[in-house]
Amino acid sequence: MLSLGIFLFILSVEGARPFNITQLIVPQVVPSNQDEVEIECRYDANFTILNWFKGPNEFFRYKPGAAPSTRSFPILGVGRVEMLACGPTVCRLRLGSLTEEATGLYRCDIERDIPPYEFKTLSAYMQVHGHEHRRPLLEGLAEEYGDGDEIQAYCRGAPDSEIRWYINGYEMEDMRGSLKLKRKSSRFIFLGIPPMVTVQCAEFRFGKLSGSKEAKARWKDMSNKDESAQEQRNSVIPKNASYINSACLYLISMLCFIYY
């Protein structure tokens, strides 16, 4: 009974505490003479997971108590993601080696996935001007693929870098360190309307992301070709049928003439 009472008391305290993102600090404009920025998510909450997003793409995750408690992911336009501090009240990051493609909507989410369940989100837009940064070179990806085709791509980075491959944002861990990506094409990896696949190579130096490049390919729509082929077959059938019918009628008439 005592342990049950303590558990209920903890739940009541957690339910009484606020669960809010109090401030999101993201610079509105990054001038051309600045190649890195700091962003902050401040909160008053007892959460189980915090996520940073740029548009729909997650680039940083913080899970208190986990091992490891943080993880970063490559995103277009941001060459380096560095954690400065993540704790009970703030999660502060430094984004470096920016390009103009770092422009976009940045979002901080906090969530408690145990009772009482809670979720909060806050976003801000950042505009990056006039930045150029050497990125890895991605080559060899075709414009479209069909079922069973071989998807091949090549990535060229700095000699001391490690290449990592991502398809639709998920790392192909078995290809880590390889300069060449090879995968069999399947409709299941082509997403959206029209169906597309995103291939990304990311360049890591000394364990940190230094640059990335992505390209897209579309699914080869075979339905139109199949319909055209069927129409051609259908157009041939009446001609052949007409020829056979005419021959039969001629043969019947000749037999009748001979009989009479």
C-alpha positions as CSV (number, residue, x, y, z in Angstrom):
1,M,0.0,0.0,0.0
2,L,2.8,2.4,0.8
3,S,4.5,1.8,-2.5
4,L,1.2,2.3,-4.3
5,G,0.6,5.6,-2.5
6,I,4.1,6.8,-3.4
7,F,3.5,5.9,-7.1
8,L,0.2,7.8,-7.1
9,F,1.8,10.7,-5.4
10,I,4.5,10.9,-8.0
11,L,1.9,10.7,-10.8
12,S,-0.1,13.5,-9.2
13,V,3.1,15.7,-8.9
14,E,4.0,15.0,-12.5
15,G,0.5,15.8,-13.6
16,A,0.6,19.1,-11.7
17,R,3.9,20.2,-13.2
18,P,3.8,22.4,-16.4
19,F,4.8,20.9,-19.7
20,N,5.8,23.7,-22.0
21,I,8.5,24.9,-24.4
22,T,9.1,28.4,-23.0
23,Q,11.4,29.8,-25.7
24,L,12.9,28.8,-29.1
25,I,15.9,30.8,-30.1
26,V,16.8,30.5,-33.8
27,P,18.3,33.5,-35.7
28,Q,16.0,34.9,-38.4
29,V,18.8,35.8,-40.8
30,V,22.3,34.5,-41.0
31,P,24.6,37.0,-42.9
32,S,27.2,35.9,-45.5
33,N,30.1,36.6,-43.2
34,Q,28.8,34.1,-40.5
35,D,29.4,30.4,-41.1
36,E,27.9,29.0,-37.9
37,V,24.9,29.7,-35.5
38,E,23.7,28.6,-32.1
39,I,20.1,27.5,-31.6
40,E,18.3,26.9,-28.3
41,C,15.2,25.1,-27.1
42,R,14.2,26.1,-23.6
43,Y,11.5,24.3,-21.6
44,D,9.8,23.7,-18.3
45,A,8.9,20.0,-18.6
46,N,9.8,16.5,-17.5
47,F,10.1,14.9,-20.9
48,T,11.4,11.5,-22.2
49,I,12.6,12.6,-25.6
50,L,13.5,15.8,-27.4
51,N,13.8,16.2,-31.2
52,W,15.2,18.9,-33.5
53,F,13.8,19.0,-37.0
54,K,14.6,21.1,-40.2
55,G,11.4,20.8,-42.2
56,P,10.3,17.1,-42.1
57,N,13.9,15.9,-41.4
58,E,15.2,15.1,-37.9
59,F,18.8,16.1,-37.3
60,F,19.2,15.8,-33.5
61,R,17.7,13.6,-30.7
62,Y,18.1,13.9,-26.9
63,K,16.8,11.1,-24.6
64,P,17.7,11.7,-20.9
65,G,18.9,8.5,-19.3
66,A,19.6,6.7,-22.5
67,A,23.1,5.5,-23.5
68,P,24.0,7.3,-25.6
69,S,21.6,10.1,-24.7
70,T,22.2,12.1,-27.9
71,R,22.3,11.4,-31.6
72,S,22.7,13.6,-34.7
73,F,21.7,13.0,-38.3
74,P,22.8,14.7,-41.5
75,I,20.6,17.4,-43.1
76,L,21.0,19.3,-46.3
77,G,22.8,22.6,-45.9
78,V,24.2,22.0,-42.4
79,G,27.8,20.5,-42.5
80,R,28.2,20.2,-38.7
81,V,25.8,19.6,-35.7
82,E,27.4,20.0,-32.3
83,M,25.7,19.7,-28.9
84,L,26.7,22.5,-26.5
85,A,24.4,21.7,-23.7
86,C,21.3,19.5,-23.2
87,G,19.7,19.2,-19.8
88,P,16.7,19.8,-17.6
89,T,15.9,23.3,-18.9
90,V,17.6,23.9,-22.2
91,C,19.0,22.1,-25.3
92,R,21.6,24.2,-27.1
93,L,23.2,23.3,-30.4
94,R,25.8,24.8,-32.7
95,L,25.2,24.4,-36.5
96,G,28.3,24.9,-38.7
97,S,29.5,24.9,-42.3
98,L,26.2,26.3,-43.4
99,T,25.1,26.7,-47.0
100,E,22.1,28.6,-48.4
101,E,20.3,25.2,-48.3
102,A,20.3,25.5,-44.5
103,T,17.4,28.0,-45.0
104,G,14.2,26.5,-43.6
105,L,11.8,25.9,-40.8
106,Y,13.5,24.6,-37.6
107,R,11.4,22.9,-35.0
108,C,11.8,21.6,-31.4
109,D,9.6,18.8,-30.1
110,I,9.4,17.5,-26.6
111,E,7.4,14.4,-25.6
112,R,6.6,12.3,-22.6
113,D,5.7,8.8,-23.8
114,I,4.7,7.5,-20.3
115,P,1.6,8.5,-18.4
116,P,0.6,11.2,-18.2
117,Y,1.3,11.6,-22.0
118,E,2.3,15.0,-23.2
119,F,3.6,16.6,-26.4
120,K,4.7,20.2,-27.3
121,T,6.3,21.7,-30.4
122,L,7.6,25.2,-31.4
123,S,9.1,26.3,-34.7
124,A,11.0,29.2,-36.2
125,Y,12.3,30.1,-39.7
126,M,15.9,30.8,-40.5
127,Q,17.2,32.4,-43.7
128,V,20.9,31.8,-44.6
129,H,22.5,34.1,-47.2
130,G,25.5,33.7,-49.5
131,H,27.3,30.7,-48.0
132,E,29.4,28.3,-50.1
133,H,30.8,25.2,-48.7
134,R,32.5,22.2,-50.4
135,R,30.2,19.2,-50.3
136,P,30.9,15.7,-51.4
137,L,30.2,14.9,-55.1
138,L,27.4,12.5,-55.8
139,E,27.3,10.9,-59.2
140,G,25.8,8.0,-61.2
141,L,22.2,8.1,-60.0
142,A,19.8,7.7,-62.9
143,E,16.6,9.8,-63.3
144,E,14.3,6.8,-63.0
145,Y,14.3,3.1,-62.1
146,G,11.9,0.2,-62.6
147,D,11.4,-3.1,-60.8
148,G,14.7,-5.0,-60.4
149,D,16.9,-2.3,-61.8
150,E,20.2,-1.8,-60.1
151,I,20.5,1.6,-58.3
152,Q,24.1,2.7,-58.4
153,A,25.7,5.9,-57.1
154,Y,29.2,7.1,-56.4
155,C,30.4,9.6,-53.7
156,R,33.6,11.5,-53.8
157,G,34.8,13.3,-50.6
158,A,38.0,14.3,-48.9
159,P,40.7,11.5,-48.7
160,D,40.5,11.3,-44.9
161,S,36.7,11.3,-44.7
162,E,34.2,8.4,-44.1
163,I,31.3,8.1,-46.5
164,R,27.8,7.1,-45.1
165,W,24.8,6.4,-47.4
166,Y,21.2,7.2,-46.7
167,I,18.0,6.2,-48.5
168,N,15.0,8.3,-47.7
169,G,16.8,9.5,-44.6
170,Y,17.7,6.0,-43.2
171,E,21.3,5.0,-43.1
172,M,22.5,2.0,-45.1
173,E,24.9,0.8,-42.3
174,D,26.2,-2.1,-44.4
175,M,27.5,0.5,-46.9
176,R,29.3,2.7,-44.4
177,G,32.8,3.6,-45.7
178,S,32.0,2.5,-49.2
179,L,32.4,5.0,-52.0
180,K,29.8,3.1,-54.1
181,L,26.2,2.4,-53.3
182,K,24.5,-0.6,-55.0
183,R,20.8,-1.6,-54.3
184,K,18.1,-3.4,-56.3
185,S,15.3,-1.1,-57.2
186,S,11.9,-1.9,-55.6
187,R,8.6,0.0,-55.6
188,F,8.6,-0.2,-51.8
189,I,11.4,2.4,-51.5
190,F,9.8,4.9,-53.8
191,L,7.6,7.3,-51.7
192,G,5.0,9.9,-52.4
193,I,3.1,11.0,-55.5
194,P,4.8,10.9,-57.9
195,P,6.9,8.1,-56.3
196,M,10.4,9.2,-55.6
197,V,13.5,8.0,-53.8
198,T,16.1,10.2,-52.1
199,V,19.7,9.0,-52.1
200,Q,22.2,10.9,-49.9
201,C,25.9,10.6,-49.3
202,A,27.3,12.2,-46.1
203,E,30.9,12.9,-45.4
204,F,32.2,12.4,-41.9
205,R,35.6,13.6,-40.7
206,F,36.9,12.7,-37.3
207,G,33.5,11.3,-36.4
208,K,31.7,14.6,-37.3
209,L,29.5,15.5,-40.2
210,S,31.4,17.8,-42.6
211,G,29.1,17.9,-45.6
212,S,26.4,16.0,-47.5
213,K,24.8,15.8,-50.9
214,E,21.5,14.3,-52.0
215,A,19.8,13.4,-55.3
216,K,16.4,12.1,-56.2
217,A,15.1,9.5,-58.8
218,R,11.6,8.7,-59.8
219,W,9.8,5.4,-60.3
220,K,9.5,4.3,-63.9
221,D,5.8,4.2,-64.7
222,M,5.2,1.1,-66.8
223,S,1.4,1.3,-66.9
224,N,1.3,3.7,-69.8
225,K,3.6,1.5,-71.8
226,D,1.5,-1.6,-71.0
227,E,-1.6,0.2,-72.1
228,S,0.0,1.3,-75.4
229,A,1.2,-2.2,-76.1
230,Q,-2.3,-3.5,-75.4
231,E,-3.8,-0.9,-77.7
232,Q,-1.4,-2.0,-80.4
233,R,-2.4,-5.6,-80.0
234,N,-6.0,-4.7,-80.0
235,S,-5.6,-2.7,-83.2
236,V,-3.9,-5.7,-84.9
237,I,-6.6,-8.2,-84.0
238,P,-9.5,-6.7,-86.0
239,K,-7.4,-6.5,-89.2
240,N,-6.4,-10.2,-88.8
241,A,-10.0,-11.1,-88.0
242,S,-11.3,-9.2,-91.0
243,Y,-8.8,-10.9,-93.3
244,I,-9.7,-14.4,-92.0
245,N,-13.5,-13.7,-92.3
246,S,-13.0,-12.6,-95.9
247,A,-11.0,-15.7,-96.8
248,C,-13.7,-17.9,-95.2
249,L,-16.5,-16.2,-97.1
250,Y,-14.5,-16.6,-100.4
251,L,-13.9,-20.3,-99.8
252,I,-17.6,-21.0,-99.0
253,S,-18.7,-19.1,-102.1
254,M,-16.3,-21.2,-104.3
255,L,-17.6,-24.5,-102.8
256,C,-21.1,-23.5,-103.4
257,F,-20.3,-22.6,-107.0
258,I,-18.6,-25.9,-107.6
259,Y,-21.5,-27.8,-106.0
260,Y,-24.2,-26.2,-108.1
